[in-house]
Amino acid sequence: MQKLPRKRKSNILFLVSISILFIFDLAVASQELIYKDRRPLKKVFAVQTGADKAEAAKEMNKGYLYDPTGKTDPFASFIAKREKIEKKQKRKPQTYLETLDLSQLKLSVIIVSPKGKWAMVRDSKGLGHVIKEGTGIGTNGGVVHEIRAGEVIIREEYEDFRGEIQYKDIIKKTPSTK
């Protein structure tokens, strides 16, 4: 089979496309055109007097009324709200243990006796600190929730993305029980 020159191919393609458009135009032209009358304009705002005002009030009541109760404000910045909440929750640490991150503390000794339960944690400097249940510990507002044989459970409170308060338990174990 013989190859056609490039110019001839483009001419053939052009003629085929013109013929398709011509056939399509004949099919559309054979249909009758229907002309419709213009619709009357609606009165949006009109000057009302006496009885017209009452009618207008009834018409307005038929429309949609937006009730924002229970819905979030679509124009309020959720980032600004989050920053306000975080600023409120931040409080100054009351003890030295509340200035340290939990990863800096290592549990060294647990004492369980009939008089109570105590534990000793060492910070990164090597200083020991005695803790008991209810002691504030960690930078995220953690509290010693429970002291068991071989481990201490520290509970941190946080707010999830829905705004609900959740709890996260962190377990510190003595080096001999790992």
C-alpha contacts under 8 A as a table, 3 or more apart, distances in Angstrom:
res1	aa1	res2	aa2	distance
4	L	8	R	6.46
4	L	9	K	6.44
5	P	8	R	5.41
5	P	9	K	6.45
6	R	9	K	5.21
6	R	10	S	6.47
7	K	10	S	5.29
7	K	11	N	6.30
8	R	11	N	5.02
8	R	12	I	6.25
9	K	12	I	5.21
9	K	13	L	6.21
10	S	13	L	5.04
10	S	14	F	6.11
11	N	14	F	5.06
11	N	15	L	6.26
12	I	15	L	5.14
12	I	16	V	6.21
13	L	16	V	5.21
13	L	17	S	6.25
14	F	17	S	5.27
14	F	18	I	6.22
15	L	18	I	5.14
15	L	19	S	6.20
16	V	19	S	5.18
16	V	20	I	6.29
17	S	20	I	5.15
17	S	21	L	6.30
18	I	21	L	5.17
18	I	22	F	6.15
19	S	22	F	4.99
19	S	23	I	6.22
20	I	23	I	5.24
20	I	24	F	6.19
21	L	24	F	5.06
21	L	25	D	6.05
22	F	25	D	5.06
22	F	26	L	6.33
23	I	26	L	5.18
23	I	27	A	6.41
24	F	27	A	5.15
24	F	28	V	6.34
25	D	28	V	5.18
25	D	29	A	6.00
26	L	29	A	5.07
26	L	30	S	6.25
27	A	30	S	5.52
27	A	31	Q	7.35
28	V	31	Q	5.78
29	A	32	E	7.51
43	K	46	A	6.57
48	Q	51	A	7.89
48	Q	52	D	5.11
48	Q	53	K	5.24
48	Q	56	A	7.81
49	T	52	D	5.28
49	T	53	K	5.77
50	G	53	K	5.49
50	G	54	A	7.04
51	A	54	A	5.32
51	A	55	E	6.51
52	D	55	E	5.10
52	D	56	A	6.04
53	K	56	A	4.96
53	K	57	A	6.09
54	A	57	A	5.10
54	A	58	K	6.39
55	E	58	K	5.15
55	E	59	E	6.30
56	A	59	E	5.01
56	A	60	M	6.13
57	A	60	M	5.07
57	A	61	N	6.27
58	K	61	N	5.15
58	K	62	K	6.60
59	E	62	K	5.31
59	E	63	G	7.13
60	M	63	G	5.58
61	N	64	Y	7.76
68	P	71	K	5.41
68	P	72	T	7.64
68	P	73	D	7.88
73	D	76	A	5.44
77	S	80	A	5.42
77	S	81	K	6.58
78	F	81	K	5.07
78	F	82	R	6.17
79	I	82	R	5.10
79	I	83	E	6.27
80	A	83	E	5.12
80	A	84	K	6.28
81	K	84	K	5.15
81	K	85	I	6.31
82	R	85	I	5.14
82	R	86	E	6.19
83	E	86	E	5.10
83	E	87	K	6.14
84	K	87	K	5.15
84	K	88	K	6.28
85	I	88	K	5.14
85	I	89	Q	6.27
86	E	89	Q	5.13
86	E	90	K	6.19
87	K	90	K	5.34
88	K	91	R	7.64
93	P	96	Y	7.40
93	P	98	E	5.30
93	P	99	T	6.11
93	P	139	T	7.91
94	Q	98	E	6.74
95	T	98	E	5.45
95	T	99	T	7.16
95	T	136	G	7.68
96	Y	99	T	5.39
96	Y	100	L	7.05
97	L	100	L	5.45
97	L	136	G	7.17
97	L	137	I	5.12
97	L	138	G	6.20
98	E	101	D	7.71
98	E	136	G	6.22
98	E	137	I	4.65
98	E	138	G	4.61
98	E	139	T	5.37
98	E	141	G	7.19
99	T	137	I	7.95
99	T	138	G	6.36
99	T	139	T	5.55
100	L	104	Q	6.57
100	L	105	L	7.62
100	L	123	D	7.96
100	L	137	I	7.59
100	L	138	G	5.38
100	L	139	T	5.92
101	D	104	Q	5.50
101	D	105	L	7.19
101	D	138	G	4.93
101	D	139	T	5.38
101	D	140	N	7.98
102	L	105	L	5.34
102	L	137	I	7.60
102	L	138	G	5.26
102	L	139	T	7.55
103	S	106	K	7.66
104	Q	123	D	5.72
104	Q	124	S	5.57
105	L	121	V	6.06
105	L	122	R	5.52
105	L	123	D	4.66
105	L	124	S	6.67
106	K	121	V	5.33
106	K	122	R	5.21
106	K	123	D	6.55
106	K	172	K	7.47
106	K	174	T	7.81
107	L	119	A	7.47
107	L	120	M	6.14
107	L	121	V	4.40
107	L	122	R	6.43
107	L	172	K	6.32
107	L	173	K	6.26
107	L	174	T	5.27
107	L	175	P	7.41
108	S	119	A	7.65
108	S	120	M	5.75
108	S	121	V	5.61
108	S	122	R	6.78
108	S	174	T	5.59
108	S	175	P	6.95
109	V	119	A	5.56
109	V	120	M	5.16
109	V	121	V	7.28
109	V	174	T	6.79
110	I	117	K	7.56
110	I	118	W	5.94
110	I	119	A	4.26
110	I	120	M	6.46
110	I	147	I	7.90
110	I	149	A	6.93
110	I	150	G	6.75
110	I	151	E	7.73
110	I	174	T	7.90
111	I	117	K	5.73
111	I	118	W	5.16
111	I	119	A	5.96
112	V	116	G	6.29
112	V	117	K	4.57
112	V	118	W	6.57
112	V	148	R	7.90
112	V	149	A	7.28
113	S	116	G	5.39
113	S	117	K	6.19
117	K	132	K	6.33
117	K	133	E	7.60
117	K	147	I	6.53
118	W	130	V	6.77
118	W	131	I	5.79
118	W	132	K	4.81
118	W	133	E	7.71
118	W	147	I	7.29
119	A	130	V	5.74
119	A	131	I	5.30
119	A	132	K	6.35
119	A	147	I	7.49
119	A	152	V	7.82
120	M	128	G	6.22
120	M	129	H	5.43
120	M	130	V	4.54
120	M	131	I	6.06
121	V	128	G	5.58
121	V	129	H	5.34
121	V	130	V	6.60
121	V	131	I	7.47
122	R	125	K	7.75
122	R	126	G	5.56
122	R	127	L	5.38
122	R	128	G	4.43
122	R	129	H	6.28
123	D	126	G	5.38
123	D	127	L	5.63
123	D	128	G	6.69
123	D	129	H	7.94
124	S	127	L	7.53
131	I	135	T	6.07
131	I	144	V	7.76
132	K	135	T	5.79
132	K	144	V	6.79
132	K	147	I	7.45
133	E	143	V	7.67
133	E	144	V	4.98
133	E	145	H	5.66
133	E	146	E	5.78
133	E	147	I	6.69
134	G	143	V	5.67
134	G	144	V	5.15
134	G	145	H	6.23
135	T	143	V	5.55
135	T	144	V	5.39
136	G	141	G	6.80
136	G	142	G	5.87
136	G	143	V	4.49
136	G	144	V	6.54
137	I	141	G	6.67
137	I	142	G	5.19
137	I	143	V	5.60
137	I	144	V	6.95
137	I	154	I	7.93
138	G	141	G	6.00
138	G	142	G	5.50
138	G	143	V	7.95
139	T	142	G	7.25
140	N	156	E	6.64
140	N	157	E	7.94
141	G	156	E	6.12
141	G	157	E	7.15
142	G	154	I	6.11
142	G	155	R	5.39
142	G	156	E	4.27
142	G	157	E	7.02
143	V	154	I	5.52
143	V	155	R	5.47
143	V	156	E	6.56
144	V	147	I	7.56
144	V	152	V	7.22
144	V	153	I	6.13
144	V	154	I	4.49
144	V	155	R	6.39
145	H	152	V	7.78
145	H	153	I	5.57
145	H	154	I	5.29
145	H	155	R	5.72
146	E	152	V	5.99
146	E	153	I	5.18
146	E	154	I	7.14
147	I	151	E	6.35
147	I	152	V	4.59
147	I	153	I	6.33
148	R	151	E	5.35
148	R	152	V	6.05
150	G	173	K	5.84
150	G	174	T	5.62
150	G	177	T	6.14
151	E	171	I	6.60
151	E	172	K	5.58
151	E	173	K	4.27
151	E	174	T	6.18
152	V	171	I	5.76
152	V	172	K	5.23
152	V	173	K	6.42
153	I	169	D	6.33
153	I	170	I	5.71
153	I	171	I	4.63
153	I	172	K	6.45
154	I	169	D	5.63
154	I	170	I	5.06
154	I	171	I	6.25
154	I	172	K	7.72
155	R	167	Y	6.48
155	R	168	K	5.65
155	R	169	D	4.49
155	R	170	I	6.25
156	E	167	Y	5.66
156	E	168	K	5.18
156	E	169	D	6.37
156	E	170	I	7.77
157	E	165	I	6.83
157	E	166	Q	5.91
157	E	167	Y	4.63
157	E	168	K	6.40
158	Y	165	I	5.73
158	Y	166	Q	5.42
158	Y	167	Y	6.18
158	Y	168	K	7.60
159	E	162	R	7.77
159	E	163	G	5.50
159	E	164	E	5.45
159	E	165	I	4.50
159	E	166	Q	5.84
160	D	163	G	5.39
160	D	164	E	5.62
160	D	165	I	6.46
160	D	166	Q	6.64
161	F	164	E	7.46
173	K	177	T	6.56
173	K	178	K	6.78
174	T	177	T	5.63
174	T	178	K	6.94
175	P	178	K	5.69
